[in-house]
């Protein structure tokens, strides 16, 4: 088991609360557990569902994780290895080829 001090501290941007209001509350536990599982230990390790963004997003995020039914949920974040912090900047829902953050469509 890893030492507690090796974990990253998760910091949610104020706007994330608004983003979550556009998502059905039944998914909140899934979102929380996915964020904690995937970002507290290795936010900088690319996996099948965790990737650096290939282009400027307008969200100030550098990375994205995908999870949930049909990988519909997206969490956009940055991290600081020195301070061991992960900054969650946006949480959205993918519907087909469209991404919605806070109930509004966002183009990436």
HELIX and SHEET records of a PDB file:
HELIX    1   1 UNK A    4  UNK A    6  5                                   3    
HELIX    2   2 UNK A   15  UNK A   21  1                                   7    
HELIX    3   3 UNK A   25  UNK A   27  5                                   3    
HELIX    4   4 UNK A   28  UNK A   39  1                                  12    
HELIX    5   5 UNK A   69  UNK A   71  5                                   3    
SHEET    1   A 5 UNK A   9  UNK A  12  0                                        
SHEET    2   A 5 UNK A  85  UNK A  95  1                                        
SHEET    3   A 5 UNK A  73  UNK A  80 -1                                        
SHEET    4   A 5 UNK A  63  UNK A  67 -1                                        
SHEET    5   A 5 UNK A  50  UNK A  52 -1                                        
SHEET    1   B 4 UNK A   9  UNK A  12  0                                        
SHEET    2   B 4 UNK A  85  UNK A  95  1                                        
SHEET    3   B 4 UNK A  98  UNK A 101 -1                                        
SHEET    4   B 4 UNK A 104  UNK A 106 -1                                        
END                                                                             
